[in-house]
Amino acid sequence: MEIWINPACSKCRSALTLLDAEGANYTIRYYLEEPPSVQEIEDALDRLKLEPWDITRLGEPPAVDLDMASWPREQADRARWIETLAAHPSLIQRPIITADDGTAVVGRSPEAVRSVLP
């Protein structure tokens, strides 16, 4: 499994602590240093069964500057949102955990993190 984290994020650190306690095998991706591509974001969204606006941190400065909160949330606008997330990875909700079985979660709670453990 892979976990996209920002080491400054307390939810990310909590998720890592839980994964370690459970003996999980995972790879860390520091997504601010190695931003996901448009395709990787699309793949993660498919696995999460979410839309890009569902994982966008609208309070972050780039989102505020772009007035993303007012952007339409329709299928026709999906590519614009994904391209913006790829260009500004700090807008991506964290941590995102992609499991080996093809599932994924936004691991902001212990229950969400546990849900992807084998």
N, C-alpha and C positions, 0 to 999 in steps of 0.2 A: 504494500500500500504506500501511497505517497500523501504527504501532508504539506499544504501550502501555508507557510507561516510568516509572520512578522515577529521577530524575537522580542520586540518591545511590547507586544500584546499579551496581556495577562490571560486571556482565553486560550491563546496559542500555547503559552507555557503550561497552563493547566491540562490541555489536551495531551501534550507531550508527556507530562508526569503520569497521566492515566495510562497512556499507551505503554510507557516503560513499566509501570506497576503490573500491567497485564502481560508483559513479555511479548508485546507485539513487534513484528518485524516491519519496519517502515523506512522510507527515505524522506528526508526533509528537503523541501524546496523553499528557499528564501525568495519568495515571489517578487519582492521589491527589487532584488538584485538580479534575478533571472525571470523577467516578466513572462507570463504565458502568452502565447500567440493567439490570434483570433481563433484558429482551429482548436487549440487546447481549451480555450474558454468555452467554445461551442460544445466540445466533447464533455467538459465538466458539467455544463448546464444540462445536457442530455442525461447524464448520469444522475444529476441532482433532481431532475424533473422540475426544474425551475426556469424562470425567465431571467434575462440579465438585470432587469430592474429589481428583481427579488434579492439579488446579491450585491447591489450597489450601495455604497456608504454615502448617502446623499448629504451628510453633514460635513464631509471632507472639503477642504478649500477648492480643489479642482471642480468638484460637483457643484459647489455654490457658484463659482466663477462662471461655469457653463450653464447655470440655471437648470440643471438636470431634473430637479423636482417638477418642473413644468413640462418636461418632454412627454410626448404621447407614449402610451404603453400598449402599442398594437403590434401585431406580427410584422407589419411593414416597417416598423421602426427598430426591430430587433438588431439588425446589422449595425445601425448607428450606435446603439448602446454597447454592443460587444466591441466594436472598434475603439470606443472611448475607454472601456475597461482595459483593453490591451495597451492603449497609449498612456493610461494613468492607472497603473496597477494598485496604487494606494486606495482606489475606490472599491476594490474587491473585498467583500465580506470575508472574514477569516475566523478560524482556520477552515480550509476546505480539505477534506480527507477523501481520497479516492481509493476504494478498496479493490483487492484483487478479484473479487467476484463480480465486478462491474458496477457496484453501487457506489454512492458517494453521499456525503453529508457535509453540512456546515456545522462543524463541531464546537458550537458555542456552549453546549451543556454536556455534563458527563454522560447523560443518557444518549445523546446523539453520537458521542465518541464510541461508547460501548456498542451501539447498533451496527457498527461496521467491523467489529471484532469477530473472528471465526468462532 
